[in-house]
């Protein structure tokens, strides 16, 4: 929990104090010694593996990969410049934003890792809780603190959860990894029902926010939509109730079979009612006064976040309207890549990291620097990474938006495709990952190029396309309106297509497999034919997912497997 406050706080990001900084320094020193022992041969790879994973270091196909934590997705401009430096100095000039709002570097040398972690620590960053059977980096709404429909600021509670879970002795070695997402709005922008625990804020009866609590969601080998345990959890009981859930999971979760170890399997095995009975028993038996979140504590956490010094709106909205009238390309981008802000005269901007033919989520060190400069100039020095692998400038004055767009356009970051078919989620796949069956990147690039026309994307409308290189579903293919799964077909890379997945609050569902696996090019053609069926048979005003649900899978399957 918070210690002393500093005089100058970074906007939007929790400010570390001496205790936090010393902890990171000690952690780096410990790992430096462990790396030295591994390099000397004093530790075998088997002995070293759990140590490196606790520091976010994976051994992939060609090199080590370092996954850096971005708690609840918030970065300062200076932190992003540090990441750009690491990309240039220690990697190959780019980083990859992930679906857990983290960033990965794919070409790291083992002996240089402690040096990288030390650089990260200098700017209040680390790689803790990015791997292992622990509570992973808590994800949050990318428009936290800015969204017009926000009930509470989820960053505050995500930070409380981070502090509660980091090095918690009871939850350091869970049966399996554990993922939590929190939305500060009744609108689900975090895929809450596909998490081990999903939290959705709404107004309670007495004007104070409460949380809807979902448990047992997840993707992977056994995709499950989470079940609601509570719809009225008071904020002061948040930690106690989550601890009760984790205790039940730790006590009853399976450890004999890695494929049966997630909490979703436990909830299914016990049944939701029995699971809830165990949770309620734990919750009732706890000394809740020790866990309660009083207003004073929540406000102390809130005080460690800097707040934007918003200026009077003036004629900002009118200037934006004039810029839109003068430039149709800019106007299209505003339609797709901005989100309403609660502050008059301001707007939130989603920067697409998915240009036509690009690698979803990849950003070069030069582009990171450009984004950091834009954040400093136009968004109070603060950015957010989204779980959809894009970047948000949270607080841009509307009359400055045209300048922001022009700079983004000049640096390959101005693609107007947020929510469209080319806003693809994709894992790194077999190009990097030893677990993958197929490459996700080339097929993502081909699909992006196939649907690159801005006119075609606008005609298609909202369509979520997700790609995973294996059944572990790091690309969230089950949650895509169209999902693509890489499989091994008699020693060859192939792809299954799923249809009808969705992760927003009103239409939560798991995509269904259409048929047998296809080659890469056959899959691209099949997706194009699926879209053609939608365009031909949709009713006025229908989006893709709505047409899918009305028609069922049969006409799409017939089109996908049609012989040319």
C-alpha positions as CSV (number, residue, x, y, z in Angstrom):
1,X,0.0,0.0,0.0
2,X,1.2,3.6,-0.4
3,X,4.1,5.1,1.5
4,X,5.2,8.7,1.3
5,X,4.0,10.9,-1.6
6,X,6.3,12.7,-3.9
7,X,6.1,16.3,-4.9
8,X,5.8,15.8,-8.6
9,X,3.6,12.9,-9.8
10,X,3.5,11.5,-13.3
11,X,0.1,12.0,-14.9
12,X,-2.0,8.8,-15.0
13,X,0.6,6.5,-13.6
14,X,1.2,5.4,-10.0
15,X,4.3,7.0,-8.6
16,X,6.9,4.8,-7.0
17,X,8.6,5.8,-3.8
18,X,11.9,4.7,-2.2
19,X,10.5,1.5,-0.9
20,X,9.2,0.5,-4.4
21,X,12.4,1.5,-6.1
22,X,14.6,-0.4,-3.6
23,X,12.5,-3.5,-4.0
24,X,13.1,-3.5,-7.8
25,X,16.9,-2.9,-7.3
26,X,17.1,-5.8,-4.9
27,X,15.2,-8.0,-7.3
28,X,17.5,-7.1,-10.2
29,X,20.6,-7.9,-8.1
30,X,19.2,-11.3,-7.2
31,X,18.5,-12.2,-10.8
32,X,21.9,-10.9,-11.9
33,X,23.5,-13.5,-9.5
34,X,21.2,-16.2,-10.8
35,X,22.1,-15.4,-14.4
36,X,25.8,-15.6,-13.6
37,X,25.3,-19.0,-12.0
38,X,23.4,-20.2,-15.1
39,X,26.1,-18.9,-17.5
40,X,28.8,-20.6,-15.4
41,X,26.9,-23.9,-15.4
42,X,26.3,-23.8,-11.7
43,X,22.5,-23.9,-12.5
44,X,21.0,-26.2,-15.1
45,X,18.3,-24.9,-17.4
46,X,15.8,-27.0,-15.5
47,X,16.9,-25.3,-12.2
48,X,17.1,-21.9,-13.8
49,X,13.7,-22.0,-15.6
50,X,11.5,-21.1,-12.6
51,X,13.9,-18.3,-11.7
52,X,13.9,-16.7,-15.2
53,X,10.1,-17.0,-15.5
54,X,9.6,-15.1,-12.3
55,X,11.5,-12.3,-14.0
56,X,9.6,-12.4,-17.3
57,X,12.3,-14.2,-19.3
58,X,11.2,-17.0,-21.8
59,X,13.3,-19.2,-23.9
60,X,11.8,-19.3,-27.4
61,X,12.7,-20.8,-30.7
62,X,15.6,-18.6,-31.6
63,X,16.4,-16.5,-28.5
64,X,15.3,-15.4,-25.1
65,X,12.1,-13.2,-25.0
66,X,11.7,-10.7,-22.2
67,X,8.1,-9.7,-21.4
68,X,8.0,-6.3,-19.6
69,X,5.0,-5.5,-17.4
70,X,2.9,-2.5,-18.2
71,X,0.5,-2.5,-15.1
72,X,-3.0,-1.9,-16.3
73,X,-1.6,-0.7,-19.6
74,X,-0.3,2.8,-18.4
75,X,3.0,4.2,-19.6
76,X,4.7,7.5,-19.3
77,X,6.4,9.1,-22.2
78,X,9.8,8.6,-20.5
79,X,9.1,5.0,-19.9
80,X,8.2,4.5,-23.6
81,X,11.5,6.2,-24.5
82,X,13.3,3.7,-22.3
83,X,11.5,0.8,-24.1
84,X,12.6,2.4,-27.4
85,X,16.2,2.5,-26.2
86,X,16.0,-1.2,-25.1
87,X,14.6,-2.1,-28.5
88,X,17.5,-0.4,-30.2
89,X,20.3,-1.4,-27.9
90,X,19.3,-4.9,-26.9
91,X,16.8,-6.2,-29.5
92,X,16.3,-5.6,-33.3
93,X,14.7,-2.2,-33.2
94,X,11.1,-3.0,-32.3
95,X,8.8,-4.3,-29.5
96,X,5.6,-6.3,-29.6
97,X,2.5,-5.1,-27.6
98,X,0.5,-8.1,-26.2
99,X,-3.1,-8.8,-25.3
100,X,-2.2,-8.4,-21.6
101,X,-1.1,-4.8,-22.1
102,X,2.6,-5.8,-21.8
103,X,5.5,-5.4,-24.3
104,X,7.8,-8.2,-25.5
105,X,11.3,-8.1,-26.8
106,X,12.0,-11.2,-28.8
107,X,15.8,-11.2,-29.4
108,X,17.3,-10.8,-25.9
109,X,20.7,-12.2,-24.8
110,X,20.6,-14.0,-21.5
111,X,23.7,-12.3,-20.1
112,X,22.3,-8.8,-20.9
113,X,19.0,-9.4,-19.2
114,X,20.0,-8.1,-15.7
115,X,21.3,-4.9,-17.4
116,X,18.0,-4.4,-19.1
117,X,16.1,-5.0,-15.9
118,X,18.3,-2.5,-14.2
119,X,17.5,0.1,-16.9
120,X,13.8,-0.7,-16.5
121,X,14.0,-0.3,-12.7
122,X,15.5,3.2,-13.2
123,X,12.2,4.3,-14.9
124,X,10.0,2.4,-12.5
125,X,9.4,-0.7,-14.7
126,X,10.0,-4.4,-14.3
127,X,9.0,-7.8,-15.6
128,X,7.4,-9.2,-12.5
129,X,4.1,-11.1,-12.8
130,X,4.5,-11.5,-16.6
131,X,5.0,-15.2,-16.3
132,X,4.6,-18.2,-13.9
133,X,1.8,-19.6,-11.9
134,X,0.9,-16.3,-10.2
135,X,-1.5,-13.5,-10.5
136,X,-0.5,-11.9,-13.8
137,X,-0.4,-8.3,-14.8
138,X,-3.9,-6.9,-14.1
139,X,-5.5,-5.5,-17.3
140,X,-7.8,-2.5,-17.4
141,X,-10.0,-0.3,-19.6
142,X,-7.7,1.6,-22.0
143,X,-9.8,4.7,-21.5
144,X,-9.5,4.6,-17.7
145,X,-9.8,8.1,-16.2
146,X,-11.0,9.6,-19.5
147,X,-14.1,7.7,-20.7
148,X,-17.4,9.6,-20.6
149,X,-19.2,6.5,-19.4
150,X,-16.9,5.7,-16.5
151,X,-18.3,4.9,-13.1
152,X,-15.0,4.7,-11.4
153,X,-11.3,4.8,-12.4
154,X,-10.2,1.2,-12.7
155,X,-6.5,2.1,-12.6
156,X,-6.9,2.8,-8.9
157,X,-8.3,-0.6,-8.2
158,X,-5.9,-2.3,-10.6
159,X,-3.0,-0.8,-8.7
160,X,-4.5,-2.0,-5.4
161,X,-4.7,-5.5,-6.8
162,X,-1.1,-5.2,-8.1
163,X,0.1,-4.3,-4.6
164,X,-2.0,-7.0,-3.0
165,X,-0.9,-9.8,-5.3
166,X,2.8,-9.0,-5.8
167,X,4.8,-11.6,-3.8
168,X,1.6,-12.6,-1.9
169,X,2.9,-15.8,-0.2
170,X,-0.3,-17.7,-0.6
171,X,-0.6,-17.0,-4.3
172,X,3.0,-17.2,-5.5
173,X,2.6,-20.8,-6.7
174,X,-0.9,-21.3,-7.8
175,X,-2.1,-24.4,-9.7
176,X,-1.7,-22.3,-12.9
177,X,-1.4,-18.7,-14.1
178,X,-4.2,-16.4,-13.1
179,X,-5.6,-13.4,-15.0
180,X,-7.7,-10.5,-13.7
181,X,-9.4,-7.8,-15.8
182,X,-11.2,-4.7,-14.5
183,X,-13.5,-2.3,-16.3
184,X,-14.6,1.0,-14.7
185,X,-17.6,1.2,-16.9
186,X,-20.7,-1.0,-17.5
187,X,-19.4,-1.3,-21.0
188,X,-17.0,-4.2,-21.2
189,X,-13.8,-3.0,-22.8
190,X,-11.6,-5.6,-21.1
191,X,-13.2,-9.0,-22.2
192,X,-14.1,-9.5,-18.5
193,X,-15.9,-12.8,-19.0
194,X,-12.9,-14.4,-20.7
195,X,-10.8,-14.0,-17.5
196,X,-10.2,-16.1,-14.4
197,X,-11.8,-13.1,-12.6
198,X,-13.5,-10.3,-14.5
199,X,-14.7,-7.2,-12.7
200,X,-17.3,-4.8,-14.1
201,X,-18.1,-1.5,-12.3
202,X,-21.6,-0.1,-12.1
203,X,-23.6,2.3,-9.9
204,X,-25.0,0.7,-6.8
205,X,-28.3,1.5,-5.2
206,X,-26.9,4.2,-2.9
207,X,-24.9,6.0,-5.5
208,X,-21.7,4.2,-4.7
209,X,-20.0,2.0,-7.3
210,X,-20.3,-1.8,-6.9
211,X,-18.6,-4.6,-8.9
212,X,-20.1,-7.4,-10.9
213,X,-17.7,-10.4,-10.4
214,X,-17.3,-13.0,-13.0
215,X,-15.2,-16.1,-12.4
216,X,-13.9,-19.1,-14.4
217,X,-13.7,-17.6,-17.9
218,X,-10.9,-18.3,-20.3
219,X,-9.8,-19.4,-23.7
220,X,-7.1,-22.0,-24.6
221,X,-7.9,-25.7,-24.9
222,X,-11.2,-25.3,-23.0
223,X,-12.8,-22.0,-23.9
224,X,-15.4,-20.9,-21.3
225,X,-17.5,-17.8,-20.7
226,X,-17.2,-16.8,-17.1
227,X,-20.0,-17.2,-14.6
228,X,-21.3,-14.3,-12.4
229,X,-20.7,-14.8,-8.7
230,X,-21.7,-11.3,-7.5
231,X,-23.5,-8.4,-9.0
232,X,-23.2,-6.0,-6.1
233,X,-19.8,-6.4,-4.5
234,X,-19.0,-3.2,-2.5
235,X,-15.6,-1.7,-3.4
236,X,-14.5,-1.9,0.2
237,X,-14.8,-5.7,0.1
238,X,-12.9,-6.1,-3.2
239,X,-9.7,-7.5,-1.8
240,X,-11.4,-9.8,0.7
241,X,-13.7,-11.3,-1.9
242,X,-11.0,-11.9,-4.4
243,X,-8.8,-13.4,-1.7
244,X,-11.6,-15.8,-0.9
245,X,-11.9,-16.8,-4.6
246,X,-8.1,-17.4,-4.8
247,X,-8.1,-19.4,-1.6
248,X,-10.7,-21.8,-2.9
249,X,-8.8,-22.1,-6.2
250,X,-5.5,-22.7,-4.4
251,X,-7.1,-25.3,-2.2
252,X,-9.1,-27.3,-4.8
253,X,-7.4,-26.5,-8.1
254,X,-5.7,-29.5,-9.8
255,X,-1.9,-29.7,-9.9
256,X,-1.6,-33.1,-11.4
257,X,-2.5,-32.1,-14.9
258,X,-1.4,-28.8,-16.5
259,X,-4.4,-28.9,-18.9
260,X,-6.9,-29.2,-16.0
261,X,-5.3,-26.7,-13.7
262,X,-7.1,-23.4,-14.6
263,X,-9.9,-22.1,-12.3
264,X,-12.4,-22.5,-15.2
265,X,-11.9,-26.3,-14.9
266,X,-12.5,-26.2,-11.1
267,X,-15.6,-24.1,-11.5
268,X,-16.9,-26.6,-14.1
269,X,-16.0,-29.6,-11.9
270,X,-17.6,-28.2,-8.7
271,X,-20.5,-26.4,-10.4
272,X,-21.0,-22.7,-10.1
273,X,-23.3,-23.1,-7.0
274,X,-20.9,-25.3,-5.1
275,X,-18.0,-23.1,-6.0
276,X,-19.9,-20.0,-4.8
277,X,-20.7,-21.9,-1.6
278,X,-17.0,-22.4,-0.9
279,X,-16.2,-18.8,-1.7
280,X,-18.9,-17.5,0.5
281,X,-17.7,-19.7,3.4
282,X,-14.2,-18.4,3.0
283,X,-15.5,-14.8,2.8
284,X,-17.6,-15.2,5.9
285,X,-14.8,-16.7,7.9
286,X,-12.3,-14.0,7.1
287,X,-11.5,-11.1,9.4
288,X,-12.8,-8.7,6.8
289,X,-11.8,-5.6,8.7
290,X,-8.1,-6.4,7.9
291,X,-8.9,-6.5,4.1
292,X,-11.4,-3.6,3.9
293,X,-10.7,-0.8,1.6
294,X,-11.6,2.4,3.5
295,X,-12.1,5.6,1.6
296,X,-8.9,6.9,3.1
297,X,-6.8,4.1,1.7
298,X,-8.4,4.3,-1.8
299,X,-7.8,8.1,-1.8
300,X,-4.2,7.6,-0.7
301,X,-3.7,5.4,-3.8
302,X,-5.5,7.8,-6.0
303,X,-3.3,10.6,-4.7
304,X,-0.2,8.8,-6.1
305,X,-1.6,9.2,-9.6
306,X,-1.0,12.6,-11.3
307,X,-4.0,14.3,-12.8
308,X,-4.1,16.2,-16.2
309,X,-4.3,19.9,-15.9
310,X,-7.2,20.3,-18.4
311,X,-7.6,23.7,-20.1
312,X,-11.0,25.4,-20.8
313,X,-12.5,23.9,-23.9
314,X,-12.9,27.2,-25.7
315,X,-13.7,26.7,-29.4
316,X,-11.8,23.3,-29.6
317,X,-14.8,21.4,-30.8
318,X,-15.5,23.9,-33.5
319,X,-11.9,23.8,-34.8
320,X,-12.1,20.0,-34.9
321,X,-15.2,20.3,-37.0
322,X,-13.5,22.7,-39.4
323,X,-10.5,20.4,-39.8
324,X,-12.8,17.5,-40.5
325,X,-14.6,19.4,-43.2
326,X,-11.3,20.4,-44.8
327,X,-9.8,16.9,-44.9
328,X,-11.9,13.8,-45.5
329,X,-9.1,11.3,-44.7
330,X,-8.7,12.9,-41.3
331,X,-12.4,12.9,-40.8
332,X,-12.5,9.1,-41.5
333,X,-9.8,8.6,-39.0
334,X,-11.6,10.6,-36.3
335,X,-14.7,8.4,-36.9
336,X,-12.8,5.1,-36.2
337,X,-9.9,6.0,-33.9
338,X,-11.3,8.3,-31.3
339,X,-13.4,7.8,-28.2
340,X,-15.6,10.4,-26.2
341,X,-13.8,12.0,-23.3
342,X,-15.5,13.1,-20.1
343,X,-13.7,16.5,-20.2
344,X,-15.3,19.0,-22.6
345,X,-13.0,19.9,-25.5
346,X,-10.9,16.7,-25.2
347,X,-10.9,13.4,-26.9
348,X,-9.2,10.0,-26.5
349,X,-7.2,8.7,-29.4
350,X,-6.5,5.1,-30.3
351,X,-3.3,4.7,-32.4
352,X,-3.5,1.7,-34.6
353,X,-0.5,-0.6,-34.5
354,X,-1.9,-2.5,-37.5
355,X,-1.0,-0.8,-40.8
356,X,-1.8,-2.6,-44.0
357,X,0.6,-5.6,-44.4
358,X,2.1,-4.9,-41.0
359,X,2.7,-7.2,-38.0
360,X,-0.1,-6.7,-35.4
361,X,1.2,-5.1,-32.2
362,X,4.7,-4.5,-33.5
363,X,6.1,-0.9,-33.0
364,X,9.6,0.2,-34.0
365,X,11.8,2.1,-31.6
366,X,11.5,5.2,-33.9
367,X,7.7,4.9,-33.6
368,X,7.9,4.5,-29.9
369,X,9.8,7.8,-29.7
370,X,7.3,9.5,-31.9
371,X,4.5,8.3,-29.6
372,X,6.4,9.5,-26.6
373,X,6.9,12.9,-28.1
374,X,3.2,13.1,-29.0
375,X,2.2,12.1,-25.5
376,X,4.5,14.8,-24.0
377,X,3.2,17.5,-26.4
378,X,-0.5,16.6,-26.6
379,X,-1.5,14.2,-23.8
380,X,0.2,15.2,-20.6
381,X,3.0,12.7,-21.1
382,X,0.9,9.6,-20.7
383,X,-0.1,6.7,-22.9
384,X,-1.9,3.4,-22.6
385,X,-1.4,0.0,-24.2
386,X,-4.7,-1.8,-25.1
387,X,-5.5,-5.5,-24.8
388,X,-6.2,-5.2,-28.5
389,X,-2.5,-4.4,-29.2
390,X,-2.9,-0.7,-29.9
391,X,-1.8,2.4,-28.1
392,X,-4.0,5.2,-26.7
393,X,-3.3,8.9,-26.2
394,X,-5.9,9.5,-23.5
395,X,-6.3,13.3,-23.3
396,X,-6.0,15.2,-26.5
397,X,-7.5,18.6,-27.0
398,X,-9.9,18.5,-30.0
399,X,-8.3,21.5,-31.7
400,X,-4.9,19.7,-31.6
401,X,-6.2,16.4,-33.0
402,X,-5.4,17.3,-36.6
403,X,-1.7,17.9,-35.7
404,X,-1.6,14.6,-33.9
405,X,-3.0,12.8,-36.9
406,X,-0.6,14.4,-39.3
407,X,2.4,13.2,-37.2
408,X,0.9,9.7,-37.0
409,X,0.4,9.6,-40.7
410,X,4.0,10.7,-41.4
411,X,5.3,7.8,-39.2
412,X,3.1,4.9,-40.3
413,X,0.8,5.1,-37.3
414,X,-2.2,6.8,-38.9
415,X,-4.2,3.8,-40.1
416,X,-8.0,4.4,-39.7
417,X,-9.1,0.9,-38.9
418,X,-9.9,0.5,-35.2
419,X,-12.7,-2.0,-34.8
420,X,-12.5,-3.0,-38.5
421,X,-11.4,-6.3,-40.0
422,X,-7.7,-5.2,-40.4
423,X,-7.5,-4.3,-36.7
424,X,-6.3,-7.9,-36.2
425,X,-5.2,-9.4,-32.9
426,X,-2.4,-11.9,-33.5
427,X,0.2,-13.7,-31.4
428,X,3.8,-14.0,-32.6
429,X,3.2,-17.6,-33.6
430,X,5.7,-20.1,-35.0
431,X,8.1,-17.3,-36.1
432,X,9.1,-17.1,-32.4
433,X,7.1,-19.4,-30.1
434,X,8.2,-23.0,-29.4
435,X,4.6,-23.9,-28.6
436,X,3.0,-22.8,-31.8
437,X,1.9,-25.0,-34.6
438,X,1.7,-22.4,-37.3
439,X,2.9,-18.9,-38.1
440,X,0.4,-16.2,-37.2
441,X,2.2,-13.2,-38.7
442,X,2.2,-14.0,-42.4
443,X,-1.5,-14.8,-42.6
444,X,-2.3,-11.7,-40.6
445,X,-0.3,-9.7,-43.1
446,X,-2.1,-11.3,-46.0
447,X,-5.5,-10.7,-44.6
448,X,-4.6,-7.1,-43.7
449,X,-3.5,-6.5,-47.3
450,X,-6.6,-8.3,-48.7
451,X,-8.9,-6.0,-46.9
452,X,-6.8,-2.8,-46.9
453,X,-9.3,-0.7,-48.9
454,X,-10.7,1.9,-46.5
455,X,-13.9,1.9,-48.5
456,X,-14.3,-1.9,-48.2
457,X,-13.5,-1.8,-44.4
458,X,-16.2,0.9,-43.9
459,X,-18.7,-1.1,-45.9
460,X,-18.0,-4.2,-43.8
461,X,-18.2,-2.3,-40.5
462,X,-17.3,-3.7,-37.1
463,X,-15.7,-7.0,-37.4
464,X,-13.2,-8.6,-35.0
465,X,-10.6,-10.9,-36.6
466,X,-8.3,-12.8,-34.2
467,X,-5.4,-15.2,-34.9
468,X,-3.7,-17.7,-32.7
469,X,-0.7,-19.9,-33.6
470,X,-1.8,-22.7,-31.3
471,X,-4.6,-23.9,-29.0
472,X,-3.2,-21.8,-26.1
473,X,-5.1,-19.0,-27.8
474,X,-2.7,-16.1,-27.1
475,X,-4.4,-14.4,-30.1
476,X,-7.9,-14.8,-28.5
477,X,-9.2,-16.5,-31.6
478,X,-12.2,-18.0,-29.8
479,X,-13.3,-14.4,-29.0
480,X,-13.1,-13.2,-32.6
481,X,-16.1,-12.7,-34.8
482,X,-13.9,-14.6,-37.1
483,X,-11.1,-16.6,-35.5
484,X,-8.2,-18.4,-37.0
485,X,-6.3,-21.2,-35.2
486,X,-3.0,-22.5,-36.4
487,X,-2.8,-26.4,-36.3
488,X,-0.4,-29.1,-37.5
489,X,-2.0,-31.0,-40.3
490,X,0.2,-34.1,-41.1
491,X,3.4,-32.1,-40.5
492,X,2.2,-29.0,-42.4
493,X,1.0,-25.6,-41.1
494,X,-2.7,-25.3,-41.5
495,X,-5.6,-23.1,-40.1
496,X,-9.0,-23.8,-38.6
497,X,-11.6,-21.1,-38.9
498,X,-14.0,-20.3,-36.0
499,X,-17.1,-18.1,-36.3
500,X,-19.3,-16.2,-33.9
501,X,-17.1,-15.4,-31.0
502,X,-17.5,-12.1,-29.2
503,X,-16.2,-10.5,-26.0
504,X,-18.2,-7.3,-25.4
505,X,-20.8,-7.3,-22.7
506,X,-23.9,-7.6,-24.8
507,X,-22.8,-10.5,-27.0
508,X,-20.4,-12.8,-25.2
509,X,-19.8,-16.1,-27.0
510,X,-17.2,-18.6,-28.1
511,X,-16.5,-19.0,-31.8
512,X,-17.5,-22.4,-33.3
513,X,-15.2,-24.3,-35.6
514,X,-16.5,-24.3,-39.2
515,X,-14.7,-27.3,-40.6
516,X,-11.4,-28.9,-41.5
517,X,-8.1,-27.0,-41.5
518,X,-7.0,-25.2,-44.7
519,X,-3.7,-23.9,-46.0
520,X,-2.7,-20.3,-45.4
521,X,-3.8,-19.0,-48.8
522,X,-7.0,-21.1,-48.7
523,X,-7.8,-19.6,-45.4
524,X,-7.4,-16.1,-46.7
525,X,-9.7,-16.8,-49.6
526,X,-12.2,-18.5,-47.2
527,X,-12.4,-15.5,-45.0
528,X,-13.0,-13.3,-48.0
529,X,-15.9,-15.5,-49.0
530,X,-17.3,-15.5,-45.5
531,X,-17.3,-11.7,-45.6
532,X,-19.0,-11.7,-49.0
533,X,-21.9,-13.8,-47.6
534,X,-22.3,-11.3,-44.8
535,X,-22.4,-8.3,-47.3
536,X,-24.9,-10.1,-49.5
537,X,-27.2,-11.3,-46.8
538,X,-27.1,-8.8,-44.0
539,X,-30.2,-6.8,-43.1
540,X,-30.2,-3.0,-42.8
541,X,-28.2,-1.9,-39.9
542,X,-26.8,-5.3,-39.0
543,X,-23.2,-5.8,-38.0
544,X,-21.3,-9.0,-38.9
545,X,-21.9,-10.7,-35.5
546,X,-25.6,-10.1,-35.7
547,X,-25.9,-11.5,-39.2
548,X,-23.9,-14.5,-38.0
549,X,-26.3,-15.2,-35.2
550,X,-29.3,-14.8,-37.3
551,X,-28.2,-17.0,-40.1
552,X,-26.2,-19.6,-38.2
553,X,-22.9,-21.0,-39.4
554,X,-24.3,-23.1,-42.4
555,X,-24.2,-20.4,-45.2
556,X,-20.7,-19.2,-44.1
557,X,-19.4,-22.8,-43.9
558,X,-20.7,-23.5,-47.4
559,X,-18.9,-20.4,-48.7
560,X,-15.7,-21.0,-46.8
561,X,-15.3,-24.5,-48.3
562,X,-16.7,-23.7,-51.7
563,X,-14.6,-25.1,-54.5
564,X,-13.4,-22.4,-56.8
